């Protein structure tokens, strides 16, 4: 107990401020980038740094040097490779939300309306392309979209893909409960694995799914079928309930999360605790683990000498004391 009290007595108030500030910065990164590829890469960089510190403590000089270089290079690469994703996250938030905004209940995408609209369009043999973006930014992949920003409804989706509508041949992008763009042109897939009877609409859906993590709901005009494209896969959906399940999984709206909304607050609290513990560990490794050398000049004083002896002169008046160690 005395050792613990002694340790806390050596911690300065600046150290508490240092730990609190950096813990909050780490928590803000979690709030902004959770669920994105950037966040997963940041976790990888943290693991690399942790491994590098272990290598230093074990005296593995070459290994620690190599890991330090890899960590620095990875931090640079993340800015170059994921610049679009970082930009999309920062552009979508205000300065207040970036600095101290906290996670709020997300706007739920009306998956039932989307699924029902898709099957009603299929019954009328009316072609459609409905895009639900994932975590990746798709603005550099699609083009020619017209801003819309309308509330998702069956009537709106039906009117957009009505044959006489000028934008019916393009795709729509749905984010949350809003149709944000219509008449969007998608890149065509050049994969040779697609069936030869697939038309332009099929290849457009496959092209976007291959290039991003977006999910594309496709309604075939000729066959009156509903298909879903994500990644390299494209398959037919025969039932509305099955399509709702696919949409729910893509959007992360699991039944468990819907039933227990408090789990989000618990997860946020755990993230805050992990941030504090991680930053405290980093602070401790830097401040207590470094080799320290202190040089002291100590004057020589003669005390309790024999009264019968008188010291007239000495060749040394001080000594230099070198103290070294590590915490």
Backbone bond lengths (Angstrom), bond angles and torsions (degrees), N, CA, C in turn:
res aa  C-N    CA-C-N  psi(-1)  N-CA   C-N-CA  omega(-1)  CA-C   N-CA-C  phi
1 X - - - 1.459 - - 1.520 111.52 -
2 X 1.339 115.35 -41.01 1.462 119.49 178.99 1.519 111.47 -63.65
3 X 1.340 115.89 -35.90 1.463 119.49 179.09 1.524 111.01 -65.42
4 X 1.342 116.59 -38.44 1.462 120.03 178.88 1.522 110.59 -65.69
5 X 1.343 115.88 -45.22 1.458 119.75 178.51 1.520 111.18 -63.60
6 X 1.322 115.99 -37.45 1.462 119.97 178.50 1.523 111.21 -65.47
7 X 1.337 115.54 -37.36 1.466 119.14 179.07 1.525 111.06 -64.86
8 X 1.346 116.68 -47.44 1.458 119.72 -178.30 1.525 111.66 -66.69
9 X 1.314 116.74 -26.30 1.463 119.22 178.73 1.520 111.69 -70.51
10 X 1.324 117.43 -21.51 1.465 121.02 179.22 1.527 112.78 -87.89
11 X 1.342 117.38 -10.31 1.465 120.83 -179.21 1.522 109.39 -81.43
12 X 1.325 116.96 125.63 1.455 122.17 -179.37 1.527 110.39 -80.76
13 X 1.324 117.44 163.34 1.465 120.49 176.27 1.522 110.35 -67.35
14 X 1.349 116.47 -28.75 1.463 119.18 176.43 1.528 111.59 -63.51
15 X 1.350 116.32 -32.22 1.465 119.62 178.82 1.527 111.12 -66.95
16 X 1.322 116.99 -39.35 1.473 120.17 177.48 1.531 110.71 -63.59
17 X 1.328 116.02 -42.54 1.467 119.97 177.96 1.524 110.45 -63.79
18 X 1.332 116.05 -41.13 1.460 121.62 179.91 1.529 111.17 -60.84
19 X 1.323 116.61 -47.31 1.468 121.29 -179.19 1.525 110.71 -66.18
20 X 1.335 117.15 -43.66 1.469 120.72 -178.76 1.519 111.61 -63.43
21 X 1.332 116.79 -44.97 1.461 120.93 -177.94 1.524 111.54 -63.01
22 X 1.325 116.68 -47.80 1.460 119.73 -178.00 1.528 112.34 -71.55
23 X 1.327 117.23 -31.36 1.466 119.88 174.84 1.519 110.59 -64.44
24 X 1.320 116.49 -39.45 1.467 120.18 179.26 1.523 111.18 -67.84
25 X 1.334 116.73 -38.83 1.468 119.85 177.23 1.522 110.40 -62.34
26 X 1.326 116.85 -43.48 1.464 120.49 178.42 1.527 110.96 -63.50
27 X 1.324 117.32 -39.42 1.466 120.90 177.95 1.522 111.17 -65.47
28 X 1.329 117.52 -37.38 1.468 120.53 177.73 1.525 110.86 -64.60
29 X 1.321 117.45 -38.49 1.467 120.48 176.57 1.522 110.59 -61.91
30 X 1.330 116.23 -38.72 1.468 119.56 177.62 1.526 110.75 -64.61
31 X 1.334 116.77 -44.65 1.465 120.61 -178.46 1.525 110.88 -63.39
32 X 1.335 117.18 -40.28 1.461 120.81 -175.66 1.521 113.13 -76.06
33 X 1.336 116.73 -39.63 1.464 119.51 -169.16 1.525 114.40 -114.88
34 X 1.317 119.49 9.00 1.464 120.14 -179.32 1.527 109.69 -60.89
35 X 1.323 114.48 138.86 1.455 120.79 179.59 1.511 114.87 84.03
36 X 1.332 118.13 -5.67 1.457 121.23 -178.91 1.524 110.23 -97.92
37 X 1.330 115.10 167.18 1.461 119.79 175.83 1.530 110.48 -65.13
38 X 1.331 116.71 -32.38 1.463 120.69 179.08 1.524 110.43 -60.16
39 X 1.327 116.48 -43.32 1.466 120.29 -178.88 1.521 111.07 -63.72
40 X 1.332 116.30 -41.19 1.471 119.34 179.40 1.527 111.07 -65.00
41 X 1.335 116.96 -37.36 1.465 119.74 177.90 1.523 110.38 -69.14
42 X 1.334 117.63 -36.82 1.466 120.79 177.06 1.526 111.09 -61.68
43 X 1.323 116.57 -38.50 1.466 119.76 176.01 1.525 110.06 -63.42
44 X 1.329 116.59 -40.94 1.462 120.13 177.54 1.519 112.25 -62.00
45 X 1.337 116.87 -40.83 1.464 120.70 177.79 1.527 110.53 -64.43
46 X 1.333 117.03 -39.80 1.467 120.48 178.09 1.523 111.03 -62.91
47 X 1.328 117.03 -39.81 1.466 120.32 177.67 1.527 111.05 -66.23
48 X 1.339 116.97 -37.59 1.464 120.43 176.65 1.526 110.45 -62.73
49 X 1.331 115.90 -44.62 1.460 119.29 179.68 1.522 110.45 -63.10
50 X 1.335 117.21 -41.56 1.462 120.91 179.32 1.527 110.52 -62.12
51 X 1.331 116.70 -40.81 1.467 120.72 178.01 1.523 110.84 -65.52
52 X 1.332 115.68 -36.38 1.464 119.24 178.96 1.524 111.63 -65.25
53 X 1.346 116.94 -38.14 1.457 120.16 178.20 1.526 111.31 -67.53
54 X 1.328 116.40 -36.52 1.465 119.87 176.43 1.523 110.09 -64.10
55 X 1.346 116.08 -41.93 1.460 119.95 178.88 1.524 111.08 -62.31
56 X 1.337 116.95 -37.52 1.469 120.53 177.90 1.520 110.72 -64.90
57 X 1.331 116.55 -43.95 1.464 120.03 -179.06 1.524 112.22 -65.88
58 X 1.342 116.67 -27.89 1.464 120.57 178.78 1.527 112.43 -87.56
59 X 1.331 116.64 -3.62 1.456 119.84 179.57 1.514 114.17 79.06
60 X 1.343 118.08 19.62 1.470 121.80 178.51 1.522 108.16 -85.84
61 X 1.311 115.70 86.30 1.465 120.97 -170.71 1.525 111.43 -64.23
62 X 1.338 117.71 -50.49 1.462 121.24 -177.01 1.529 111.22 -65.14
63 X 1.333 116.28 -42.66 1.468 120.05 179.67 1.522 111.33 -63.55
64 X 1.324 116.81 -43.92 1.466 120.05 179.80 1.523 111.08 -65.15
65 X 1.334 116.59 -37.50 1.467 120.05 178.28 1.519 110.75 -65.41
66 X 1.345 117.15 -43.05 1.464 121.00 179.51 1.528 111.17 -64.16
67 X 1.330 117.19 -43.74 1.469 120.35 -179.83 1.521 111.42 -66.56
68 X 1.311 116.84 -34.49 1.458 119.86 177.76 1.526 110.54 -64.69
69 X 1.341 116.24 -41.30 1.461 119.96 177.52 1.520 112.24 -66.23
70 X 1.348 116.71 -40.98 1.467 120.67 179.34 1.523 110.76 -64.66
71 X 1.329 116.74 -40.40 1.464 120.46 179.29 1.521 111.42 -63.06
72 X 1.330 116.74 -43.79 1.464 120.31 178.72 1.524 111.06 -64.59
73 X 1.341 116.73 -40.21 1.462 120.61 178.96 1.525 111.06 -66.85
74 X 1.337 116.92 -39.71 1.468 120.71 179.61 1.522 111.07 -64.13
75 X 1.329 116.83 -38.52 1.464 120.04 178.24 1.524 111.29 -63.71
76 X 1.328 117.05 -34.44 1.469 120.67 177.13 1.527 110.98 -73.47
77 X 1.329 116.71 -40.67 1.469 120.83 -178.27 1.519 111.24 -64.55
78 X 1.330 117.57 -37.11 1.462 120.45 -177.49 1.530 111.04 -61.06
79 X 1.335 116.48 -33.23 1.463 119.84 178.82 1.526 110.67 -71.98
80 X 1.321 117.30 -37.13 1.460 121.12 -177.77 1.525 111.49 -76.62
81 X 1.324 116.84 -48.81 1.463 121.03 -173.80 1.525 111.72 -72.50
82 X 1.327 116.84 -40.14 1.464 120.08 -174.31 1.527 112.07 -106.58
83 X 1.319 117.36 28.73 1.465 119.63 -177.69 1.528 111.99 -63.49
84 X 1.348 117.02 -36.38 1.466 119.35 -179.90 1.526 111.29 -67.64
85 X 1.335 116.08 -41.10 1.459 119.63 179.62 1.523 110.91 -67.37
86 X 1.342 116.65 -40.51 1.467 120.24 177.28 1.521 110.28 -63.77
87 X 1.333 116.28 -42.24 1.465 120.31 179.99 1.520 111.56 -63.35
88 X 1.335 116.73 -43.07 1.465 119.84 -178.76 1.527 111.69 -64.27
89 X 1.334 116.75 -37.14 1.466 119.79 179.01 1.523 110.72 -67.60
90 X 1.333 116.87 -44.17 1.461 120.49 -177.36 1.526 111.94 -72.30
91 X 1.345 117.51 -35.92 1.460 120.10 179.81 1.520 112.40 -69.30
92 X 1.327 116.11 -27.28 1.467 119.88 -177.49 1.521 112.41 -79.95
93 X 1.334 118.26 -4.43 1.463 121.18 -176.17 1.519 110.66 -126.17
94 X 1.313 115.58 148.88 1.456 121.39 175.12 1.527 109.65 -80.11
95 X 1.336 115.62 168.36 1.463 120.00 178.98 1.524 110.71 -61.54
96 X 1.323 116.91 -37.48 1.465 120.67 178.09 1.519 111.01 -63.14
97 X 1.337 117.11 -42.71 1.467 120.51 179.97 1.520 111.32 -66.98
98 X 1.342 117.08 -33.79 1.464 120.58 -179.96 1.526 110.91 -70.10
99 X 1.334 116.87 -41.02 1.462 120.54 -173.54 1.516 113.23 -81.71
100 X 1.336 117.99 -42.87 1.464 117.76 -176.54 1.529 113.98 -146.60
101 X 1.320 117.88 14.67 1.456 118.99 174.09 1.522 111.06 -72.45
102 X 1.316 117.03 145.51 1.453 122.29 -178.83 1.519 109.84 -114.09
103 X 1.335 117.11 157.85 1.463 120.12 -176.71 1.524 111.24 -57.31
104 X 1.315 114.84 131.49 1.443 120.76 176.30 1.523 109.53 -113.10
105 X 1.308 114.47 166.16 1.452 119.04 179.34 1.524 109.37 -63.15
106 X 1.335 118.88 119.18 1.454 120.62 -176.96 1.525 111.55 -68.14
107 X 1.349 114.43 153.48 1.456 119.67 175.61 1.522 108.25 -72.68
108 X 1.307 116.66 124.16 1.459 121.26 -174.95 1.520 110.52 -81.45
109 X 1.311 115.79 131.68 1.459 120.81 175.43 1.525 109.38 -73.79
110 X 1.347 117.78 130.08 1.473 120.39 -178.74 1.527 111.27 -74.53
111 X 1.323 116.26 81.14 1.464 120.30 -174.51 1.523 112.02 -65.13
112 X 1.322 117.53 -31.06 1.464 119.80 179.85 1.522 110.92 -65.16
113 X 1.340 116.44 -40.86 1.467 120.46 178.55 1.520 110.70 -65.57
114 X 1.336 116.84 -42.13 1.467 120.29 179.97 1.522 110.47 -63.64
115 X 1.327 116.98 -45.79 1.466 120.51 -179.04 1.522 111.48 -64.16
116 X 1.309 117.21 -44.56 1.463 120.32 -179.71 1.526 110.92 -65.38
117 X 1.339 116.89 -40.08 1.462 120.32 178.68 1.518 111.21 -63.40
118 X 1.336 116.89 -40.62 1.463 120.51 -179.35 1.524 111.11 -61.74
119 X 1.315 118.31 -44.40 1.463 120.49 -178.29 1.529 111.88 -73.70
120 X 1.323 118.26 -30.40 1.462 120.00 174.66 1.524 110.70 -68.53
121 X 1.331 117.39 -38.79 1.466 120.57 175.20 1.521 110.81 -64.87
122 X 1.337 116.86 -38.64 1.467 120.41 179.05 1.524 111.14 -64.58
123 X 1.324 117.98 -37.93 1.464 120.75 178.51 1.523 111.47 -63.79
124 X 1.327 117.08 -32.03 1.467 121.09 179.70 1.524 111.85 -91.96
125 X 1.344 116.81 4.79 1.471 122.17 -177.67 1.536 110.55 53.67
126 X 1.318 113.96 47.05 1.464 121.00 178.20 1.527 107.78 -109.82
127 X 1.335 117.30 115.25 1.458 121.50 -176.36 1.521 112.79 -67.98
128 X 1.338 115.72 150.17 1.467 120.09 -179.33 1.520 110.39 -158.51
129 X 1.323 115.11 152.50 1.466 123.46 173.34 1.525 107.52 -133.11
130 X 1.318 116.45 117.10 1.462 121.88 -179.01 1.523 108.25 -119.57
131 X 1.334 116.57 121.54 1.464 122.28 -175.97 1.521 109.63 -105.53
132 X 1.315 115.81 129.77 1.464 122.27 171.41 1.526 107.40 -118.62
133 X 1.343 118.18 100.59 1.468 120.64 -177.02 1.522 111.97 -60.79
134 X 1.343 114.94 153.01 1.456 121.15 173.05 1.513 109.31 -94.39
135 X 1.329 116.56 -136.52 1.455 121.00 179.68 1.518 112.20 -86.60
136 X 1.318 118.35 -18.79 1.461 121.17 -177.78 1.522 110.87 -82.73
137 X 1.335 115.12 148.75 1.459 121.51 176.82 1.525 108.97 -78.56
138 X 1.339 117.44 128.69 1.466 121.20 -177.47 1.524 112.15 -107.91
139 X 1.325 118.31 6.60 1.464 120.27 -174.95 1.524 112.88 -64.49
140 X 1.328 117.48 -29.42 1.461 120.14 179.53 1.522 112.50 -85.16
141 X 1.319 117.70 -5.94 1.468 121.66 -177.81 1.522 111.19 -100.41
142 X 1.335 117.38 -39.83 1.464 121.93 178.97 1.523 109.04 -98.44
143 X 1.332 116.57 163.95 1.461 119.79 178.51 1.526 110.16 -156.80
144 X 1.329 114.51 171.81 1.473 124.01 176.55 1.518 113.31 66.55
145 X 1.326 118.29 16.91 1.458 120.16 178.76 1.523 112.27 -74.15
146 X 1.328 115.94 149.79 1.460 122.44 178.60 1.530 108.30 -106.96
147 X 1.338 119.01 122.47 1.470 120.26 178.91 1.529 110.95 -57.70
148 X 1.342 115.58 137.89 1.463 120.11 -174.57 1.536 111.07 -127.54
149 X 1.330 116.17 -58.88 1.469 122.20 177.27 1.528 112.74 54.10
150 X 1.328 114.98 57.35 1.455 121.18 176.91 1.516 110.74 -118.87
151 X 1.325 116.73 150.73 1.457 121.91 -179.92 1.523 110.20 -67.74
152 X 1.336 116.32 133.89 1.463 121.20 -178.09 1.527 109.91 -65.92
153 X 1.334 115.36 129.64 1.462 121.90 174.89 1.520 108.44 -154.26
154 X 1.327 116.17 160.74 1.464 119.72 178.80 1.524 110.50 -62.26
155 X 1.312 116.85 -39.76 1.460 120.49 -178.54 1.526 111.17 -65.06
156 X 1.333 116.47 -40.20 1.458 118.65 -179.45 1.524 111.24 -67.40
157 X 1.329 117.27 -45.08 1.467 120.12 179.48 1.523 110.46 -62.16
158 X 1.334 117.38 -41.73 1.465 120.70 179.67 1.520 111.35 -64.23
159 X 1.341 117.17 -39.15 1.466 119.81 -179.06 1.522 111.84 -70.91
160 X 1.340 117.14 -33.62 1.468 119.75 179.78 1.521 110.77 -65.10
161 X 1.335 117.15 -41.19 1.467 120.68 -176.98 1.534 112.82 -97.00
162 X 1.310 117.04 15.90 1.462 121.37 172.76 1.526 108.60 -64.17
163 X 1.318 116.91 139.81 1.468 121.37 -171.67 1.528 113.24 -57.27
164 X 1.312 117.89 -33.38 1.462 120.16 -177.16 1.527 113.04 -89.73
165 X 1.328 117.37 2.65 1.457 120.30 177.21 1.531 109.04 -79.17
166 X 1.338 118.78 129.68 1.476 120.33 -177.11 1.532 114.35 -59.45
167 X 1.328 118.29 -21.26 1.467 120.38 -176.30 1.526 111.92 -104.80
168 X 1.335 118.59 12.32 1.467 119.72 -172.57 1.528 112.74 -68.86
169 X 1.332 118.06 -21.85 1.469 119.88 -179.70 1.529 112.61 -80.32
170 X 1.321 117.74 -15.84 1.456 120.70 179.25 1.519 111.81 -89.00
171 X 1.311 115.36 179.96 1.467 121.39 179.67 1.523 109.95 -99.99
172 X 1.325 115.42 161.77 1.466 121.04 173.15 1.526 108.29 -113.02
173 X 1.322 115.89 146.74 1.465 121.86 176.46 1.519 108.11 -110.83
174 X 1.328 116.16 125.03 1.462 122.05 179.75 1.526 108.88 -113.55
175 X 1.319 115.62 124.87 1.462 122.05 174.90 1.524 108.38 -128.06
176 X 1.323 116.29 123.07 1.455 119.49 -174.67 1.515 109.77 65.10
177 X 1.325 116.17 -127.80 1.465 120.10 177.82 1.523 111.74 -106.84
178 X 1.353 116.25 22.37 1.454 121.16 -176.97 1.524 112.08 -119.39
179 X 1.329 116.04 139.36 1.466 121.78 165.93 1.523 105.58 -86.08
180 X 1.321 117.34 106.65 1.467 120.47 -171.46 1.522 112.83 -89.32
181 X 1.343 117.58 -29.98 1.463 120.56 179.53 1.515 109.98 -145.22
182 X 1.341 115.41 149.06 1.466 121.51 175.30 1.525 108.24 -130.91
183 X 1.334 115.81 165.43 1.463 120.42 179.60 1.511 113.60 64.11
184 X 1.318 117.51 29.98 1.463 122.28 -176.19 1.526 110.00 -78.98
185 X 1.323 116.01 134.69 1.467 122.22 177.50 1.523 108.65 -96.21
186 X 1.328 116.51 129.78 1.462 122.03 -177.12 1.524 110.70 -106.44
187 X 1.341 116.88 154.39 1.472 119.54 175.33 1.527 110.57 -71.76
188 X 1.313 116.58 142.53 1.464 120.88 -179.73 1.523 110.52 -85.92
189 X 1.307 115.57 142.05 1.461 121.25 176.95 1.521 109.83 -79.86
190 X 1.325 115.72 138.53 1.464 121.45 176.14 1.522 111.19 -108.22
191 X 1.320 115.68 18.92 1.462 120.05 179.86 1.526 110.58 -67.05
192 X 1.313 115.87 136.48 1.463 121.19 178.43 1.527 112.13 -85.00
193 X 1.335 116.43 -4.26 1.461 119.89 -179.74 1.522 112.80 -83.57
194 X 1.330 117.50 -12.30 1.459 120.10 179.63 1.526 110.26 -72.75
195 X 1.326 118.08 143.36 1.472 120.83 177.54 1.521 111.42 -57.93
196 X 1.310 116.71 146.65 1.463 121.60 -176.37 1.522 112.73 -67.32
197 X 1.336 117.46 -21.70 1.460 119.91 -178.71 1.530 112.72 -87.83
198 X 1.327 117.74 3.67 1.458 120.18 176.22 1.522 109.34 -73.23
199 X 1.324 115.96 135.36 1.450 120.90 -179.93 1.516 112.76 -92.30
200 X 1.344 114.47 -166.42 1.462 120.34 -176.88 1.522 111.97 -64.10
201 X 1.335 116.54 -39.37 1.464 119.68 -179.13 1.533 110.96 -63.17
202 X 1.339 116.55 -39.95 1.468 120.40 178.38 1.527 110.91 -64.76
203 X 1.328 116.04 -43.84 1.470 119.75 -177.68 1.528 111.15 -70.22
204 X 1.316 117.23 -30.29 1.463 119.91 175.93 1.525 110.56 -67.88
205 X 1.330 116.66 -43.18 1.466 120.11 178.13 1.519 110.82 -62.78
206 X 1.333 116.65 -43.93 1.463 120.56 179.39 1.524 111.33 -66.14
207 X 1.340 116.76 -36.78 1.461 120.27 -179.18 1.513 112.83 -62.52
208 X 1.343 117.10 -44.47 1.462 119.62 178.98 1.523 111.19 -69.86
209 X 1.333 116.87 -40.06 1.468 120.42 -179.29 1.523 111.41 -64.13
210 X 1.327 116.96 -34.76 1.465 120.41 179.29 1.528 111.91 -73.09
211 X 1.336 117.02 -31.20 1.463 120.96 -174.52 1.524 113.33 -88.68
212 X 1.340 117.45 -22.12 1.462 120.93 -176.91 1.526 109.61 -136.49
213 X 1.339 115.10 -177.96 1.468 119.79 175.87 1.525 111.92 -98.00
214 X 1.342 116.15 16.36 1.461 120.37 179.07 1.526 110.78 -71.95
215 X 1.328 115.17 155.49 1.463 121.42 173.93 1.524 107.86 -107.33
216 X 1.324 116.50 134.14 1.463 122.03 -178.33 1.520 109.07 -118.33
217 X 1.331 115.39 123.44 1.467 121.45 173.48 1.522 107.37 -94.77
218 X 1.311 116.22 121.99 1.465 122.70 -175.49 1.524 109.54 -115.06
219 X 1.326 115.96 130.88 1.465 121.72 172.60 1.520 107.38 -110.84
220 X 1.327 116.36 116.83 1.460 121.75 -178.34 1.525 109.68 -79.66
221 X 1.315 115.72 122.95 1.463 120.62 -179.37 1.517 111.65 -69.77
222 X 1.335 117.72 -39.61 1.459 121.51 -177.01 1.525 112.14 -73.66
223 X 1.326 117.34 -43.87 1.465 120.98 -173.29 1.528 113.01 -94.33
224 X 1.320 117.65 -16.51 1.449 119.56 -176.27 1.519 112.54 65.96
225 X 1.330 116.19 35.52 1.462 122.22 -177.97 1.529 110.12 -114.58
226 X 1.323 114.82 154.01 1.466 121.75 175.03 1.519 108.24 -106.26
227 X 1.332 116.38 127.09 1.457 122.21 179.26 1.524 109.62 -124.48
228 X 1.308 115.16 157.08 1.466 121.97 177.05 1.522 108.37 -126.43
229 X 1.339 116.41 132.04 1.462 121.94 177.85 1.522 109.00 -119.61
230 X 1.321 115.47 127.41 1.459 121.69 174.56 1.516 108.33 -151.89
231 X 1.327 115.95 127.10 1.460 119.08 -175.44 1.519 109.45 64.39
232 X 1.314 117.35 -139.69 1.470 119.86 179.61 1.522 113.81 -84.50
233 X 1.328 117.88 -1.22 1.468 121.18 -173.28 1.521 111.38 -101.64
234 X 1.332 115.00 142.63 1.452 122.69 171.66 1.521 107.70 -141.79
235 X 1.315 117.29 123.91 1.455 119.76 -177.62 1.523 110.66 -144.02
236 X 1.322 115.38 159.65 1.459 122.86 -177.75 1.530 109.58 -81.74
237 X 1.322 115.70 139.42 1.464 122.87 174.06 1.528 107.33 -110.64
238 X 1.314 116.93 124.15 1.466 120.60 -174.24 1.522 113.70 -98.74
239 X 1.322 117.95 -17.53 1.454 120.07 -176.32 1.526 110.83 -130.01
240 X 1.320 115.11 147.57 1.461 121.27 179.77 1.528 111.03 -61.80
241 X 1.336 117.42 -40.60 1.465 120.73 -179.57 1.522 111.28 -63.43
242 X 1.332 117.09 -36.98 1.465 120.86 178.82 1.522 110.62 -66.42
243 X 1.342 117.11 -39.41 1.464 120.40 178.07 1.528 110.48 -66.43
244 X 1.321 116.92 -40.28 1.463 119.94 177.52 1.524 111.04 -60.38
245 X 1.317 117.24 -39.31 1.461 120.75 179.77 1.527 111.08 -65.99
246 X 1.343 116.60 -40.80 1.469 120.75 178.14 1.529 110.17 -62.98
247 X 1.333 116.51 -44.50 1.465 120.36 178.95 1.524 111.28 -64.21
248 X 1.318 115.79 -40.22 1.467 120.55 -179.58 1.529 110.85 -63.25
249 X 1.319 117.09 -42.37 1.466 120.73 179.42 1.524 110.96 -67.13
250 X 1.332 116.75 -39.18 1.465 119.96 -179.74 1.525 111.44 -65.04
251 X 1.325 116.50 -39.79 1.461 121.23 -177.63 1.520 113.01 -85.30
252 X 1.342 116.96 -5.36 1.457 120.25 -179.83 1.507 113.51 75.41
253 X 1.328 117.36 21.12 1.466 121.13 -179.80 1.517 109.50 -93.57
254 X 1.329 116.22 68.60 1.459 119.85 179.44 1.519 109.89 -73.58
255 X 1.301 115.86 155.98 1.465 120.71 -179.38 1.521 111.26 -61.80
256 X 1.337 116.89 -31.38 1.467 120.37 -179.87 1.516 110.93 -67.19
257 X 1.346 116.73 -40.63 1.454 120.00 -179.25 1.522 111.18 -70.62
258 X 1.356 116.06 -35.02 1.453 119.35 178.71 1.524 111.28 -69.69
259 X 1.341 116.38 -34.22 1.461 120.31 -177.46 1.522 111.79 -78.32
260 X 1.328 117.76 -28.69 1.465 121.30 -176.80 1.529 110.13 -125.55
261 X 1.354 118.15 75.72 1.464 120.37 -178.61 1.521 113.07 -64.04
262 X 1.356 117.58 -20.25 1.463 119.92 -179.73 1.522 111.76 -69.40
263 X 1.332 116.94 -14.76 1.466 118.77 179.80 1.521 111.52 -62.46
264 X 1.340 116.40 -29.57 1.452 118.84 177.95 1.515 111.88 -63.71
265 X 1.340 117.05 -40.36 1.460 120.57 177.84 1.523 111.11 -67.67
266 X 1.326 116.24 -39.14 1.466 119.80 178.17 1.522 110.03 -63.48
267 X 1.342 116.20 -42.81 1.462 120.49 179.49 1.524 110.81 -62.88
268 X 1.328 116.80 -39.18 1.460 120.62 178.41 1.526 110.80 -65.55
269 X 1.340 117.09 -40.79 1.456 120.40 177.66 1.516 112.14 -63.31
270 X 1.331 116.05 -40.17 1.467 119.98 177.59 1.522 110.16 -63.96
271 X 1.345 116.54 -40.67 1.464 120.25 178.79 1.523 111.04 -62.32
272 X 1.336 117.08 -39.44 1.466 120.47 178.25 1.525 110.88 -64.61
273 X 1.330 116.72 -42.29 1.463 120.54 179.33 1.525 111.10 -64.90
274 X 1.326 116.67 -43.07 1.467 120.56 178.84 1.524 110.42 -63.03
275 X 1.329 117.47 -38.66 1.464 120.97 178.70 1.523 111.07 -61.10
276 X 1.333 116.59 -45.02 1.468 120.52 -179.92 1.524 110.84 -64.67
277 X 1.331 116.73 -44.83 1.464 120.16 -179.08 1.525 111.32 -64.70
278 X 1.330 116.63 -40.76 1.465 120.02 -179.00 1.529 110.84 -65.74
279 X 1.326 116.79 -47.67 1.465 120.06 -179.52 1.520 110.92 -65.42
280 X 1.328 117.11 -36.74 1.468 119.97 176.54 1.521 110.72 -62.41
281 X 1.334 116.04 -41.25 1.461 119.71 176.90 1.513 112.35 -63.68
282 X 1.341 116.44 -40.86 1.468 120.34 177.23 1.522 110.21 -63.35
283 X 1.334 116.40 -45.62 1.470 120.03 179.47 1.523 110.91 -60.82
284 X 1.324 116.61 -43.52 1.461 120.37 -178.38 1.522 111.14 -64.55
285 X 1.343 116.73 -39.66 1.467 119.64 -178.07 1.520 111.70 -67.20
286 X 1.336 116.56 -31.63 1.454 119.53 -179.41 1.525 112.44 -83.48
287 X 1.326 116.92 -40.51 1.465 119.04 -174.07 1.513 113.33 -87.71
288 X 1.344 117.62 -28.56 1.461 120.42 -176.88 1.516 113.17 -105.63
289 X 1.305 116.20 -12.43 1.451 117.47 -175.61 1.513 114.42 -103.06
290 X 1.337 117.06 -1.96 1.451 119.70 -177.49 1.526 111.30 -84.15
291 X 1.316 115.10 145.57 1.465 121.77 176.57 1.526 108.66 -72.80
292 X 1.345 116.96 128.42 1.461 122.33 -175.09 1.525 110.18 -121.48
293 X 1.335 116.14 136.75 1.465 122.88 177.76 1.525 108.24 -126.55
294 X 1.324 116.00 122.63 1.462 121.95 179.76 1.531 108.53 -122.00
295 X 1.329 116.35 132.37 1.468 122.43 177.86 1.522 108.98 -111.84
296 X 1.333 115.52 127.68 1.462 121.42 -178.59 1.525 109.72 -121.49
297 X 1.329 116.79 136.85 1.464 123.28 172.72 1.529 107.52 -99.01
298 X 1.336 116.09 113.13 1.465 120.87 -174.86 1.531 109.01 -112.37
299 X 1.339 117.23 120.16 1.479 119.32 178.74 1.534 110.63 -70.50
300 X 1.350 115.40 148.96 1.466 121.29 179.77 1.524 109.24 -93.41
301 X 1.308 114.78 125.32 1.457 120.64 176.80 1.530 108.52 -125.48
302 X 1.319 116.00 139.64 1.467 121.87 179.64 1.527 108.41 -101.40
303 X 1.293 113.76 119.90 1.464 119.08 -177.47 1.528 109.74 -127.15
304 X 1.345 114.84 151.39 1.467 121.81 177.94 1.540 112.25 55.03
305 X 1.322 116.47 38.16 1.472 119.90 179.06 1.534 110.36 -78.53
306 X 1.331 115.65 164.86 1.463 122.09 179.90 1.531 108.85 -66.57
307 X 1.336 118.76 127.86 1.481 120.49 -178.83 1.522 112.55 -59.55
308 X 1.312 116.69 -23.00 1.460 118.48 -178.59 1.510 113.33 -83.98
309 X 1.301 117.50 -4.09 1.464 121.17 -178.69 1.527 108.64 -111.02
310 X 1.325 115.76 129.08 1.463 121.02 177.46 1.528 108.96 -113.64
311 X 1.330 116.56 124.53 1.468 122.23 178.63 1.522 107.62 -90.29
312 X 1.321 115.26 115.36 1.468 120.72 -177.98 1.529 110.89 -89.05
313 X 1.336 117.13 -45.09 1.475 120.16 -177.49 1.526 108.40 -153.50
314 X 1.378 116.24 154.32 1.472 122.18 176.77 1.515 109.04 -133.39
315 X 1.313 115.42 152.45 1.467 119.60 178.86 1.522 112.13 -81.91
316 X 1.344 117.50 -21.13 1.476 121.30 -179.47 1.515 109.82 -124.61
317 X 1.306 115.84 135.36 1.468 120.75 176.64 1.525 112.58 -112.50
318 X 1.354 116.21 -11.52 1.472 119.91 -179.56 1.520 109.04 -156.13
319 X 1.325 115.45 158.93 1.464 121.60 175.79 1.532 108.43 -126.75
320 X 1.320 116.07 151.32 1.463 121.41 176.89 1.526 109.14 -100.59
321 X 1.334 115.95 126.98 1.463 121.65 -177.85 1.529 109.10 -114.82
322 X 1.334 116.69 119.95 1.467 122.56 177.96 1.524 109.31 -100.20
323 X 1.343 116.57 120.48 1.461 122.65 178.12 1.527 108.86 -113.64
324 X 1.316 116.52 128.44 1.467 120.48 -179.86 1.520 109.73 -134.02
325 X 1.326 114.95 155.31 1.457 119.77 178.21 1.515 110.51 169.01
326 X 1.310 115.67 178.16 1.465 121.84 178.35 1.515 108.55 -142.39
327 X 1.350 115.26 148.96 1.450 120.04 -178.40 1.501 112.57 -84.10
